[in-house]
Amino acid sequence: MKCKHILMKIFQIIILFVLIILTFSCGENLPVYEMPQNVMALEVTKVEQLNDHVAPPNRPMVHIVLVGENIFDEVFYDSVNIEGSMRIWWKRKPKRFRTLYLTEKNLTDRSLIRNGRMMLLPGQRFSLETYWDVKTDDGMWLVSEMDFSYTMRRYCDYNVICATPEDFVIEVNLKVYDRLGYITAPPKEFKYIGRACVCYSYPPCSNLGGEC
């Protein structure tokens, strides 16, 4: 009986020792979830100065398109909260800038978001668009500061003169998925050509007619 009791004790100790080893082993090997890196890329793909029929010289407008792409090698599906900003600044006068705010309303296809979530297949893209009225944050119309010197040499269309082309830069910082945080797009440079009517009573600025 005494030997049987000793063997039972030894067996219990062995079982306890095995359980301790298994516990530590499971704790060490348990995978820890890490948010994948480089899931999304952003790029300003289009900067279009609208023509005089859509946006006459006295009401200019620039159409800007931002494209996001899933560069991860798997499907990405998560909750979204689109918010960010687009900063447009004048290279010749860096203190002249405009900040445009981006939200879900800027999406060109809002049907991609369902129940607050968006699924993107590998390589799938989505886009946001916005418009800039060539004004600064403090309401200054930048065309008025562009170079229209030697007016007679600057006729570029009927009743329209064109300024010297100016360089601008677009910088974007955007959050799409909650868990990914903010992503920055590479700076995008573009040229803008200021346009002005010689006589604002005539097209393309107005159809009133009369004296200039």
N, C-alpha and C positions, 0 to 999 in steps of 0.2 A: 504493500500500500504506500509505503514511504517513497519507493522508487517511482511509483505512478504519479504521486503528488509532485515530485521534483520534475518529472518529465512534463507534466501539465504546466508548471510554472515556466519552464524553459520554452515551451511551445508558445505561451502567451507573450513572453518577452520577444521572441522571434517575430510573431505577428505584429506586435507594436512597432518593432524596429522597421519592418517592411512598410507599414502604413506611414511612418514618419518619412521614409525615403521617397515613397510615392507622392506624399504631400509636397515636399520640396521640389521634386522633379516636375510635378504639374505646374507649380508656381513659377518655375524658371522657364518652362517651355510655352507657357500661355502667350499666344501672339498678342501684341499690342497694336491696335489700329492706328495707323498714321495717315493723315490726309495726304493724298498724292500731290506731288509737286508738278508744276508746269502743266496744269489741266487746261488752261485757257489762254489764248492769245488775242490781243486787240490791235486793230489797225484802222487808221483813217484812210478809207479807200477812194473817197470822192470829195472834191471841193469844186463846186460849180458856181461861177458868177452868172446869175440868171440874166437872160437877154432883156432888151428894152421893152419888148411887148409884154413880158410878165412882170418885170420890175424896172420901170423907167428910171432914168438917171437921178431924178429927185426922190425916188423911193427904192434905192438899190437893195438887193438881197443876195446872199450867198447860201447855197444849199450844201450841207455837209453830211456825209454818210460815214458811220463808224461800224465796222464789222467785227464780231467776235467769233472765235472758232474753237471747238473742242479738239485740242491737240493731244489729248490723252488717248491711250490705245484701248480704252474701254468705254462703255456707255456711262455717262455721268448724269445722275438724276438726284436732284436735291431741291430744297426750298430756295426761292429767289426773293430778293428785295433790291430791285434795281435803283441805285442812286449814285450820283457822281457829278463831276463837273468837267466842262471843256473850257479851256482858257485860250483865247486868241490874242496874240500880241504883235505889235508892229516892230519889225527889226530896226528900222531907222529911228523909231521913237518908242523904246521899250516901256515907257511909262504909260503909253496909250494901250489899253487892253480891255477885253470884254470877257466876262465869265458867264457861260451858259450852263444851266443846270439840267441834268439828265435824269429821267425817271422811266417807269414802265410805259408812260404815254408816248415816249419817243420810239418805242419798238415799231418796226414796220409790219410785224406779224405777231399780234398779241395772243393769237390762238396757241402759240407755243407754250404758254403758261396755263396750266390747268390745276385748279385747287391749290394755287400758291406754289406749284412746283414746275420745273422745266426739265425735260429730258433731251440730252444731246448725244447723238451717236458719234463715234470717232470721225472726225473730219467735218461734222455738220456745223453749219454757220447760222448766225442770226445777225440782224442789223438794226441799228438805231439811226434816226435822222433828225436833224435840227436845222434851223435857219438863223443866219446872222444878218442884222440890218446895217452893218458897217458903222455901228456906234459903240462908244466905250461904256464902261459901267456908270460913268457920271453923265451919260447922255450926249457926249460930244460926237458930232458927225464927222468922221475922219476924212471924207472926201474933201471937206472944206480946207484941210491942211495939206492936200496933195499939190503937186507941182503942175500948174496949168500955164506956166509962162510961155510967151510967144504964141498967143492964142491962135493967130491966123495959120500957124503951121500945124496946129493940133486937130484940125477937122478929121474925124474918123468915121462919120456917118452924117446923114441929113440932120442939120441943126444940133449936132453933137460934137463936142471936143473931148479928147482923151488925155488924161494925165500921164506922167511918167510912171511906168509900172513900179509897184511897191511890193516888198517881201514881207510876208506875215508867217507866223508860226502857230500851229495848233498843238496844244498839250491836253491829254485826256487822262483822268483818273476815275475809274469806274468800279463799283461793286455790283456784281450780278447775283452770285450765290452767297448765301449767308456765311457758310463755312470757309469759303475761299478768301473772303476779305476783298480789299481793293487791288485792282490790277492797273498798271500804267501802260498806255500805248506809246510806241515810239513817236517822237515829235514829228509833225508833218509840216513841211514848208510849202507855201504856195504864193503865187503872184496875184495881186489884185490891181486892176486898171480902173482908176477913177474916171467916171464919165459925167459930163455936165451939159445941159442944154444951153445953147447960145442965147436963145430966146425962150423963156419958160412959158410963154403963152401959146406955143406951138408944139406939135408932136415931136418927140414921144413924151414930153413932159405934160402937155395939156392940149386940149382941143378948143380952147377959148378964142384963140385968134386975137387980132388987134395989134396994137403997136407994142414993140419990145421996150 
